[in-house]
Amino acid sequence: MNIGLKDISIRTELKPGDIGHVVKLHGLLYSREYNYGIHFESYVAGGLHEFYKNFDNTKDGVWVCEYRQEIIGFLLLAHRENNSAQLRYFIMVPEFRGIGLGKRLMGLFMQFLKDKKYQSAYLRTTSELPAAASLYKRHGFILTEEFPSDTFGKPVIEQRYDLQLKY
């Protein structure tokens, strides 16, 4: 496949079917690539429901990447207390990795943080995702916490990364 960024559209609103598709994408990819169980898919479903229930278009952001009307990537920014934001559900279909789409999404996320004048941001991930961690670190996120967890249907080391913004 010879696909470039020019072939991918990124929209910033949710449409019917998106939440279910993103939950399914997480369930399938993380099961296949990391052996995560249905616990993880349920966790994602709950988090996306919470995001939608509390959605505020002046504070929250969503980026839905599509190729030929099919979702191939996703990222959201959820507002939190104390002028903080959380990065969640960053996912990319394997065939679309390595073309700069992740970097582009992180750029859009960072610009949104600045435009909305957030003071900080954080994300949670696992130690099994070093490529993702590398991308987060390049944008200034710092590992602040690690702890064992079985939330995803198998033992993992969960991690928290934080970012402090200065204007």
LINVENZI-V208342 format. One record per helix or strand of 2 or more residues. SS is the DSSP state (A for helix, B for strand). FROM is the first residue (numbers start at 0). TO is the last residue. If there is no record, write none. Layout:
BEGIN
ss/from/to
SS/FROM/TO
SS/FROM/TO
END
This chain:
BEGIN
ss/from/to
A/4/6
B/8/10
A/17/33
A/37/52
B/60/66
B/69/79
B/83/91
A/93/95
A/100/114
B/119/125
A/129/137
B/141/148
B/155/163
END
